[in-house]
Amino acid sequence: MSYISSDVAGQAYLTSGIVFDLSEHAKVRAQQRGVSRDTIELVSRFADRRTRVPGGAVALSISAKAREKWVRGGLSATEIDRACRCVMIADLSTRSIITVEKSDGRRRRFRR
């Protein structure tokens, strides 16, 4: 399953149409944390929740309401559930995804 064409490997699209590069750090962390490329693509495409993080970055994630919307729209419930448990930190000034982490569903405070 791929929501991003292969000619833009290493990049992810947000629903706003902005292209973000996937940093080497994010690639390494995703592998260490067991976050697949498909999950990263789902979060980058369908993220509807944006939280400011110190240093001018934002945390991108998928809310429960958006999850229901995408499941009703035909996406696999298993895949979207996996994406709902993932948070990506993106730097808007450099248009890059800094890191990827798993979320346990509880609210997290992002600190520098």
Backbone hydrogen bonds, N-H to C=O, Kabsch-Sander energy under -0.5 kcal/mol:
donor,donor_aa,acceptor,acceptor_aa,energy
8,V,5,S,-1.6
9,A,6,S,-1.1
11,Q,8,V,-1.6
12,A,20,F,-3.1
14,L,18,I,-2.2
17,G,14,L,-2.6
20,F,12,A,-3.4
21,D,95,R,-2.6
22,L,10,G,-3.3
23,S,21,D,-0.7
23,S,97,I,-1.8
27,K,23,S,-2.1
28,V,24,E,-2.5
29,R,25,H,-2.8
30,A,26,A,-2.5
31,Q,27,K,-1.9
32,Q,28,V,-2.5
33,R,29,R,-2.4
34,G,30,A,-0.5
34,G,31,Q,-0.8
35,V,30,A,-2.9
36,S,34,G,-0.6
40,I,36,S,-2.0
41,E,37,R,-2.3
42,L,38,D,-2.2
43,V,39,T,-2.5
44,S,40,I,-2.6
45,R,41,E,-1.9
46,F,42,L,-3.0
47,A,43,V,-1.7
48,D,61,S,-1.3
49,R,61,S,-2.4
50,R,48,D,-0.5
51,T,59,A,-2.1
53,V,57,A,-2.9
56,G,53,V,-0.8
57,A,53,V,-0.9
58,V,90,A,-2.7
59,A,51,T,-3.2
60,L,58,V,-0.5
60,L,88,M,-3.6
61,S,49,R,-2.0
67,R,63,S,-2.0
68,E,64,A,-2.2
69,K,65,K,-2.0
70,W,66,A,-2.6
71,V,67,R,-2.4
72,R,68,E,-2.5
73,G,69,K,-1.4
74,G,71,V,-1.4
75,L,70,W,-2.4
80,I,76,S,-2.4
81,D,77,A,-2.2
82,R,78,T,-1.9
83,A,79,E,-2.0
84,C,80,I,-1.9
85,R,81,D,-0.9
85,R,82,R,-0.6
86,C,83,A,-1.5
87,V,101,E,-3.3
88,M,60,L,-2.3
89,I,99,T,-2.6
90,A,58,V,-3.0
90,A,88,M,-0.6
91,D,96,S,-3.0
92,L,56,G,-0.9
92,L,90,A,-0.7
95,R,91,D,-0.9
96,S,91,D,-1.5
97,I,21,D,-3.5
98,I,89,I,-2.6
98,I,96,S,-0.7
99,T,89,I,-1.3
101,E,87,V,-2.7
103,S,85,R,-3.3
110,F,108,R,-0.6
111,R,109,R,-0.6
